[in-house]
Amino acid sequence: MVDFLELFLLGSFAGFTIFLGLPVVLLGISDRVRGFLNAFAVGILMFLIVDVFSHAWDQTTAAALSASQGTGSTGSALSDLGLMFGGITLGLLGLVVYERSYIGREATVAPTKVSTMTALGIGAHNLSEGLAIGQSFAFGAVGLGIVLAVGFAAHNTTEGFGITAPLVGMDPKPKLSFLAKVLFIGGVPTLVGTLLGGVAYSPEAYVFFLALAGGALVYVTMLMFNTGRRRYSSSLMMGGIFLGLCLGFLTDLIVTLGGA
């Protein structure tokens, strides 16, 4: 029987390390460091785009291959494909509609909206990570579940920087209540996914939420890159992106070495 207290503690640990990105906003830093952190966050988000789409597409193509070989259902294969493209549509084009409808014209408003959209995209991604932790426990692979929780905790630390980076340098600084809200949006789905995964698992939901997250992250990443590219040098931008990508792959390696 699954120990839900243990699941709760592990899901909380994996999800709420995202709050370690909070000091980036609160510390006073130079404009150059601000530009580097923006680029660093873009690198992390670029890695997440590759990561979430690859996992969603692996599931989708596996279902299609099974159907073509006669070992799986054609309906399931088409459903996964529809959910994949539907998730991308909602995540990417949905944010276009959101921007047109709700983002104010003042420049001081934009960073908070970008931060919120980043948190929503990362939250959808973290829901799928939580599902993986919960499923490990449901299948009796407790050791794997613990390793996944540690790996995703490291991942969420970097994602916290992605959420808070657009807010760096705001004058006045964003309220602590707002910072707590966006980090909560990004982190709590890990806990929710962990608890749900310990009870039941849906491959269709897994594909949809990953595709939704990927679409949202593409939109936000382009927004942050364009902002940084206009203000900072190419060497600063590319250096930050390079390090962000490397850190994303290294933290993902922790999860892979755990057998995920």
C-alpha positions in Angstrom: 0.0 0.0 0.0 1.3 3.5 -0.9 2.4 5.6 2.1 0.7 8.9 1.3 2.6 10.8 4.1 5.9 9.7 2.4 4.6 10.7 -1.0 3.5 14.1 0.4 6.9 14.7 1.9 8.8 13.7 -1.2 6.5 15.6 -3.5 6.9 18.7 -1.3 10.7 18.4 -1.3 10.8 17.9 -5.1 8.5 20.8 -5.8 9.3 23.5 -3.3 13.1 23.8 -4.0 11.8 26.1 -6.7 11.7 28.8 -3.9 15.5 28.8 -3.9 15.2 31.1 -6.9 13.7 33.8 -4.7 17.0 35.5 -3.6 17.7 36.4 -7.2 14.9 39.0 -7.2 15.6 40.4 -3.7 19.3 41.1 -4.1 20.5 44.3 -5.6 22.6 43.5 -8.7 24.1 45.3 -11.7 22.5 45.6 -15.1 25.1 43.3 -16.6 24.4 40.6 -14.0 20.7 41.1 -14.6 21.3 40.4 -18.4 23.3 37.3 -17.6 20.6 35.9 -15.4 18.0 36.6 -18.1 20.1 34.7 -20.6 20.8 31.9 -18.0 17.0 31.5 -17.5 16.5 31.3 -21.3 19.1 28.5 -21.5 17.2 26.6 -18.7 13.9 27.1 -20.5 15.4 26.0 -23.8 16.5 22.7 -22.2 13.0 22.2 -20.7 11.5 22.6 -24.1 13.7 19.8 -25.5 13.0 17.7 -22.4 9.2 17.9 -22.3 8.7 17.6 -26.0 11.0 14.6 -26.3 9.1 12.7 -23.5 5.7 13.6 -24.9 6.7 12.6 -28.4 8.3 9.3 -27.2 4.9 8.3 -25.7 3.0 9.4 -28.8 5.3 7.6 -31.3 5.3 4.4 -29.1 1.5 4.3 -29.3 1.6 4.8 -33.1 4.2 2.1 -33.5 2.2 -0.3 -31.4 -0.9 0.4 -33.5 1.0 -0.1 -36.8 2.3 -3.4 -35.6 -1.1 -4.6 -34.5 -0.2 -4.8 -30.8 -1.9 -1.6 -29.8 -5.1 0.4 -30.5 -5.3 2.8 -33.4 -7.7 4.9 -31.4 -5.2 5.3 -28.6 -2.5 6.3 -31.1 -4.8 8.9 -32.7 -5.8 10.1 -29.2 -2.2 10.6 -28.1 -1.4 12.4 -31.4 -4.5 14.7 -30.9 -3.6 15.4 -27.3 0.0 16.2 -28.3 -1.0 18.8 -30.9 -3.9 20.0 -28.8 -1.6 20.6 -25.8 0.9 22.5 -28.0 -1.9 24.6 -29.4 -3.4 25.5 -26.0 0.0 26.2 -24.5 1.4 28.3 -27.3 -1.5 30.0 -28.9 -3.4 30.2 -25.6 -0.7 32.5 -24.2 -1.0 34.7 -27.3 -4.6 35.2 -26.5 -3.8 35.7 -22.8 -1.2 38.4 -23.8 -3.6 40.3 -26.0 -6.3 40.2 -23.5 -4.6 40.8 -20.1 -1.2 42.2 -20.4 -1.1 46.0 -19.9 0.7 48.4 -22.1 3.0 49.8 -19.3 6.5 48.4 -19.4 6.4 47.9 -15.7 3.5 45.5 -15.9 5.1 43.2 -18.5 7.7 41.4 -16.2 5.1 40.2 -13.8 3.0 38.8 -16.6 6.1 37.1 -18.2 6.9 35.6 -14.8 3.3 34.3 -14.3 3.3 32.7 -17.8 6.6 31.1 -17.1 5.3 29.7 -13.8 2.2 28.3 -15.6 4.3 26.5 -18.2 6.8 25.1 -15.7 3.9 24.1 -13.4 2.3 22.0 -16.2 5.7 20.4 -16.7 6.2 19.7 -13.0 2.8 18.0 -12.8 4.2 15.3 -15.2 7.3 15.0 -13.1 5.2 14.5 -10.0 3.3 11.8 -11.8 6.5 9.9 -12.4 7.4 10.0 -8.7 4.0 8.8 -7.7 4.0 6.0 -10.2 7.3 4.7 -9.0 5.8 4.3 -5.5 2.6 2.7 -7.0 4.7 0.1 -8.8 6.8 -0.6 -5.7 10.0 1.0 -6.9 10.5 3.1 -3.8 14.2 3.6 -4.4 13.6 5.0 -7.9 10.9 7.3 -6.6 13.4 8.8 -4.0 16.0 9.3 -6.7 13.5 10.9 -9.0 12.4 13.2 -6.1 16.1 14.3 -5.5 16.7 14.8 -9.3 13.5 16.8 -9.8 14.3 18.9 -6.7 17.6 19.9 -8.3 15.7 20.6 -11.5 13.2 22.8 -9.7 16.0 24.9 -8.2 17.0 26.0 -11.7 13.4 26.5 -12.7 12.9 28.9 -9.9 15.5 31.1 -11.6 13.6 30.9 -14.8 10.4 32.2 -13.1 12.1 35.0 -11.1 14.6 36.2 -13.8 12.0 38.5 -15.6 11.5 40.3 -12.3 15.1 41.2 -11.6 15.7 44.9 -11.6 12.1 45.9 -11.3 11.6 49.3 -9.5 9.8 49.0 -7.2 10.6 45.4 -6.5 7.7 42.9 -6.7 5.8 42.1 -3.5 6.8 39.0 -1.6 3.2 37.9 -1.9 3.5 37.9 -5.7 6.8 36.1 -5.7 5.3 33.4 -3.4 2.3 33.1 -5.7 4.3 32.5 -8.9 6.7 30.1 -7.3 3.8 28.3 -5.7 2.2 28.0 -9.2 5.4 26.5 -10.5 6.2 24.2 -7.6 2.9 22.8 -6.2 2.0 20.8 -9.3 4.9 18.5 -8.5 3.3 17.7 -5.2 -0.2 17.3 -6.8 1.3 15.0 -9.5 3.1 12.9 -6.9 -0.1 12.3 -5.0 -2.2 11.6 -8.1 0.5 9.3 -9.5 0.4 7.2 -6.4 -3.3 6.5 -7.0 -3.8 6.4 -10.7 -1.9 7.2 -13.9 -3.1 8.2 -17.3 -0.7 8.1 -20.3 -3.0 10.5 -22.1 -2.8 13.1 -19.3 1.0 12.7 -19.3 1.2 13.5 -23.0 -1.2 16.4 -22.8 0.4 18.2 -19.9 3.9 17.8 -21.3 2.7 19.2 -24.7 0.9 22.0 -22.9 4.0 22.8 -21.0 6.2 22.7 -24.1 4.0 25.1 -26.0 3.9 27.6 -23.1 7.6 27.4 -22.6 8.3 28.1 -26.3 6.2 31.3 -26.1 7.8 32.5 -22.8 11.4 31.6 -24.0 11.0 33.6 -27.2 9.6 36.6 -25.2 12.5 36.6 -22.8 15.1 36.1 -25.5 13.8 39.0 -27.6 13.8 41.2 -24.5 17.4 40.3 -23.7 18.7 40.5 -27.2 17.6 44.1 -27.6 19.3 45.2 -24.3 22.4 43.1 -24.0 25.4 42.0 -26.1 25.5 38.7 -28.0 28.4 37.4 -25.9 26.6 38.0 -22.7 23.4 36.4 -24.0 25.1 33.4 -25.6 27.3 32.8 -22.5 24.3 32.8 -20.2 22.2 30.5 -22.5 25.2 28.1 -22.8 25.5 27.8 -19.0 21.7 27.5 -18.6 21.6 24.7 -21.1 24.5 22.8 -19.5 23.0 23.1 -16.1 19.7 21.8 -17.4 21.3 18.7 -18.9 23.4 18.0 -15.9 20.5 18.1 -13.5 18.5 15.9 -15.9 21.5 13.4 -15.8 20.8 12.9 -12.1 17.4 11.7 -12.9 18.6 9.5 -15.8 21.3 7.8 -13.6 18.5 6.9 -11.3 17.0 4.8 -13.9 14.2 7.0 -15.2 
